[in-house]
Amino acid sequence: MSGAPAATRRSLAVSFAEKYALLLLALAGSMVLGRLLTPAEIGVYSIAALLAGFAQVLRDFGVGQFLLQEKELTRDKLRAALAVGLASATALALAVLLLAGPVAAFYGAPRLRPVLQLLALNFLPVPFTALALSMLRRDMRFAAVFAVNAGGALVQLLCSVVLALLGYGSLSLAWGALAGTVAALLASVPLRPPGLPWLPGWRGAGRILHFGGYAAGGGLIDEAGVVAPDLIVGKLVGVAEAGIYGKAQSVIGLFNQGITSAVSPVAYALFAAQARAGQDVRVAYLTAISCMTALAWPFFAWLALMALPVVRLLYGDQWDSAVPLIQVMCCASALYSMFSMARYLFLAGGHVRAQARLDALSVPVRVAAVLLATPFGLDYVAWGVLLGVLGRCCFTAGYLARLAALPLAPQWKAVARSAALAALVALAPLAARLAMPPGPLQLMAAASGALALWLAGVVWLKHELADELALLRRRLRRLGT
């Protein structure tokens, strides 16, 4: 990120602040709700949320991606984007409402029905909020995005916890999700860019539908690969096991919530802006994967070694069976982090069809691997996920070489220092495991030691992040004087 424009640095700083605020809220909610609700109750909501999240991909229908990469936006295009979003959201809300009963019967879990019905209503306010957020991201106004998302997350957390205390079980999470969506819509109203329409229109919708068909199709296939393990476990192993698998995913998701979800919207906006200006995006992409792996690889090395005390701190010892899953899934997530920015590079360059084809190639491999692993038990499902991720990385590497003229050699060169940094950071949790039993003190020692080694390693290895750390130190000194 050396030489990054000040606007990009500010956007990243605000985006990180947003995601860490959301992460802290999610962690607080998980720690409380993990003790108030049983694995079966959380498993019911996990299945419902995954099914609703699967439908969310179609609800957006690629509108947000279209608005970011489109060179010229007119009022007609904005009204058409709103129309496409509203039509898709309404159709999906009706579909989920109608399918709630059959899905509950399929899983043998009657409590799924009301949870799905509430999540179906959650679709309806989203298009208005999504239109505003897409335009705010296009304008790099990430502070406004922060305000909208944080407001919604805070309301969702408070509502879920209060209702869980009152004994609503799985429904507390569904009501919380609906309350958070409404709160985000209300928060977005005063922050909407000037002239953003409230009324839909269909003039110019054909271009959006053409783009959205490929974007939504690829996203739908990709989401199918993400939710498939949870749904397969819920059906073939059990709802409680789905809850355990979901908790393992939520621990792995700490990185996505705290890092990837902060970097990806800024990276996509930056890639899209450079592509619209006719610039070479490859340098920015290599910098992005260098910085991403410098964060991801040390984090997942640390988490794999500290999985047991992390799980006990967050959720309690009733979730210890999630630990071996987390350790294998750390390997999968670390591997994929090297290629996680490729989607945004392809979409920013207009390769929406190619991205859809990549999803169509990768997801069947993941689903097949999980299906083959499921009969051997829950732990083997994680190995199936790892095999599926390996397949996706191979396909993505091929597409990067063909579409972006980026063979593996410059990518490996870009991440070489990150590998050394991860090995260095892993010494801290290894020493903590050897020196003390699992518990908060072990976790504190491993975390503080890892942070110190990471900071020293970034400077010693002359990683690209070293310039950013030096800039941060100078700014902190100026603030202190």
N, C-alpha and C positions, 0 to 999 in steps of 0.2 A: 504494500500500500504506500510505499514511498512515492512522494510526488503526487499523492491523491489531492484533488481539488478540495478547498476548504468546505464547499457546499456538501461534497460527498462525505467528508469527515463528520460534519454536523449531522447529516442525515443518519449516518451509522450510529453516532453517539445517541441520538434520540431514539432510534429504532432499538438499540440495545437497552436503553432505559425502559422503553415500553415493554419489551419482552421479559426483562428481569422483574419488572413490577408484576406482570401477568404470571410469571413463573412463581414468584413468592406467594401470590394469591392462590395459585393452583396447589402449591406445596402445602400451604396452610389448610386449604380445603381437604386435600388428600389425607393429611395427618389427622384431622378431626373426623372426617367422614369414614376413614378406614377403621376407626374405632367405634363409630356409632352404627355402622351398617355391617351386615354379615357378608362373607364372600358370595353367597347366593344372591343377595340383594344387589350387590355391586355387579355381579355377573349378568343379571337380568338387564340392568341399565347399560352395561357394556355392549351387549348384543344389540339392544335397541339403538344405542348411539352409533354403533358401527353401521347398521343398516341405514339410519338416517344420514350419516355422513357420506355413505355411498351415494345416496340420492342427492346430496348437496352438490356433488360434482356436476350433475345434470342441471341442477337448479341455477347455477351460475352460467352454464352453457358457453363458457369461454368469454363472457362479456368483459370481465376485468382484464384478461389478457389482451383482448382486442383493443380496449381503450388505451392500454399502455404502449402498444406497438404501432398503432395507427398514426401516420404522419400528420394528417390534418383532421381535426374534429370540428364538425358543425353542430348546430342545435338539432338538426334533423337526425344526425347520427346518435346524439345523446338521447333523444327521445326514443329512437329505435332500440338503443341498448336497454333502456328502461322497459320498453314493451317486451323485448325478448326475455328479459329477466323475470318480469311479472308473469308472463304466460307459462314459462317453464316452472316457476315456483308454485303457481296455482295447480298446474297439472300434477306435479309431484306430491303436493300436499294431499290432493284427492286420492292419488294412488296409494300413499302410505296409510291414509285413513281406511281405505277399502281392504288393504292387505294386512292390517294389524291383527285381525282375528285369525286368518289362516297361518300367519307367521307364528303367533303364540301357540297355536295348535301343533304346528310342525315341531317346535322345540319342547312341547309339553310343559310350557310355563305360562299359565294364565295371566300372570302379572305383567307379561310383555305387552299385552293389548293396550291397557290405558297409558303405559309409558310411550308406546309408539304413537298413539293418538295425540298426546301432548306434543311430541316432537314434530309431528306433521304440521301442527299450527305454527310451529317455530319458523317454517319456511316463508310465511306470508309477508312479514315485515322486512325480510332481508334485502330484497332488490333495491329498495330506496337507500338503505345504509351502504350496500355494496357499491352503488353508483357513486355516492359521495366519497367513499374511501378510495376507490380506483382513481378518481380525479385528484384527490389529495396526494396520492402516491405519485401520480404522473407529474405533479407540480413539486414533488419532493417536500411536501409539507407534513413531515412525519410527526411533528409535535401535535398536530391536530389529530392524526391517526392514533397517537398515543392516548389522547384524551377520550376519544370515542371508545376504543377497545378496553381501556382501563375502567371506564365507567360501567360498561356492560359486565366485565368480569367481576367487579366488586359486588354489584347487585346480584349476580348469579351465585356467588359464594355465600353471601349473607342469607339469601332465600333458601338455598339448599341446606345450610347448616340448621337454620331455624326449623325448617320442616322435618329434617331428620331427627332433631330433638323431640319434636312433637309426635314422632312415630310413623311418618309417612313412607318410610322405607325407600324403595326404588323411585317412587313418585316424587320424592323430595328433589332428586337430581333432575328429573324432567321438568318440574315446575321451575326450578332454578335456571335451567337453560332458557326456557321461554321468557322468564323475567329479565334475564341478561340481554336477550335479543331486543326486547322492547326498550330497555334502558339505553342500549347502544344507538337505536334509532333516534330516541329523544336527544341524546347527546350530540348526534351528528347534525341536527337541524341548524343550530347557530354557526356551525363551522363549514357548512356547504359552500363550495366555490360560487361566486356570483353568476347568475344566469343558468344554473343547473336546473333542468326542468323537473317538475313534479308530475306532469302529464305525459303518458306514453304516446308514441306515434309509430307508424309502420313504414314511413318513407325512408328508404335506405337500409331497411332491415335485411335485405337479401345478402348483402356483403357480410353482415354480422353473423347471419345464420350459416353462411358458407364457411367462414372462419371458425365459428363456434362448433359446427358439426365435427370438425377434426379435433379441435381443442377439447371439447367435452367427451368425444369418443375416446381419445387417448387418456384423458384424465379419469374417465370411468374405468377403463381397463386397468390403469395404474392403481386406482383406489381398490379395485377388486383384488389385486395382489396384496394390498396392505391389510384389508379386512378378512381375507380368506382364512388365514390361520385361526383367528378368533372364532369365526363362524364354524369352521370345521371342528375345532376343539369343543365348542359349545354343543354341537350336534353329536359328534362321535365319541367324545370323552365325558362331558358333563358340564352343566352350567357353573358349578363351583370351580371346576378346573379352568373354565373360560375366565372366571374372575381372577384366578391366580396368574394365568397368562396375561391378562389385561394389566395386572399390577406390575409384572415384569416389563411389559411394554411402556408403562407409565414411567418407570425408573429410567429406562433407555431414552424415553422421550424428553427427559430433563435437558438433554443437549439440544434437541430440536427446538424445544420451547425457549431455551436461553440463548442459543447461538444461531442455528440454522434459520429459524423463523425471523430472527433479527436481520441477518445478512441477506437472505434471499430477496425480500422486497426491494432493498436498496440495490442489490446486484442486478436484479431484473430491470429496474428503472434505469440504472446506469448503462447496462448492455443495450437496452432499447434506445436510449438517447444517443449513444454512440453509433448504433446501427442506422438510426434515422438521419444522422449527420454524415453517413458514409465513411465512418472511421473503422479502423481495424480493431476488432473487439478481442482478439486473441491475447494481447498483452494483459488487458484487464482480467481476462479469464484465468490465465496462469497465475496472476497475482492473487486472485480470489481463492483458487484451490490451495495455493501455498499457505495463505492465512487460515483457511478453513481447516486444513489438516494439522496446522500448528496448534489449533485449539482442540480439534476432535481426537486426534490420536493420543495425546497425553491424558485427556479426560477419560476416554474409554479404557485405556490401560489402568488408570487409577481406579475406575469404577469396577472393573472386572476383579481386581484384587480386594476391594473394599465392599463388595456386594452385600455380604452378611450384615455388617454393622449399619450400612445405609438402609437396608430394608427394615431392620429392627427399629431404627430411629424414626423412619417415616411412617411405618404402618404397624409395627409390633411383631412379636415372634410368631403370630398365627400365619404370617406370610413367608416363613422361611423357605418353603418349597419353591418360591419364585427365584431363589438365589442361583441354582445351576442354569436356569433359563437365561438369566441376566448375563451370566459370564460368557455363554456362547453367543448371545445376541450382541454383546459388546464387540466381538470380532466382526460380525456382520455389519454393524453400524460404522465401525472404523473404516472398513473396506469401502463402503458405499460413500463415505464422506468425501473421498477423492473425486467422485463423479457427481456429487449432488447438485452442483451448479450447472451441469450440462443442459438440463431441461430449460433453464432460463436463457442460456446462450442460444439454443435452437429456436425457442419461441421469439426471442428478440430479433433474430435474423430472418424471421418469417418461415422457418422450417416446421410449420405446425403439422403438416402431413407426415414428415419424417419422425417427429416426436410420437405421433400416434402409432406409426409402424413399430417404433422401438418399444412402446408399451405393449403392443400386441405380441411382440416376440418374447418379451421378458416375463410377463405375468403367467402364462401357462407353465413355464419352467418352475416358478415359485409355487404355484398351486399344486402341481404334480409332486414336487419334492415334499410338501407338507402332507399331502394325502398319503404318500408312501411311508412317511415317518410316523403318522398318528397311531397306527396299531401297536407300535412299540412303546407308547407312553408319552407323557407330556414333555419330558426332557428331550426326547428325540425330535419333537416338533421344532425346537430351537435350531437343531442341526439342519433340518429341512429348510428353515428360513435362511440360514447361512448359505446353503447350496444355491437357493434361489437368488440371493444377492450376488453371489459370484457370477452366476449366469448373466444377470443384468449388467454387471460391470463390464463383462466381456463384450456384450452387445453395444454398450455405450461407447466403449473405447473404439470400436469399429466405426460407429457413426461420427465420432469426433474426428477421426482421421479422414473420413470421406467428405463430410459436410463443412468442417471448419479447418481442414488442412492441419490438424493437430495430432500427429502420431504420439505414441506412448513416450518416446524418448524425452521430448521437452517437458512432458507432464511429470515423469519420474524425477527429472532434474529439479523441477519446481518444488517437489515435495520431499526431496532428500533430507534437507535439514529438519523437517518436521518429524521424520522417522527417528533421527538421532535425538531430537528433543523428547519424544515419547519414551525412548529407552532411558534417558536420564531421569525423567520425572517418575518412572516406575520404581526407581530405587526407594523413594519415600514410603509408599505403601508396603513394599516388600520388607523394609526394615521395621515398620510398625507391626506387621503381622508376626515377625519373628520375636519382637521385644515385648509385646503385651497382648492380653486376651481381647476378643471382640468387645467393643463397647464405645461409649462416647469419647473416652480419652484416646483410644486407638484411632478413632476417626479424626479427632482433632489433630493428633500428631501427624497422621498421614496427609491430611489436607494442608496444614501449614508447611510441612516439609515439601510437598509437591509444588505448592505455590512458589516457595523460595527457589526450588530447583528450576521451575519453569522460567521465572524472571531472569535468573542467572544464565540459563541455557539459551534464551532468546538473544541475549547480549553476546555470550561467548561464541555461539554458532553464527553470529552475524545474520540472523534471520531477518526477513523483510519487516517483521513486526518490531524490530529493534528501533527503527526510526520513529515508529508511532509511540513507543514507550519513552523515547527521549523527548519527543514533543510533549507528551503528557507531563513528564517531570518538569520541563521548562514552564509549562502553564501553571502547575501547582506551586512552583517557586514564586512566580509572579503574583499568584493569589495570596501567598504567605507574606509578601512584602508590602 
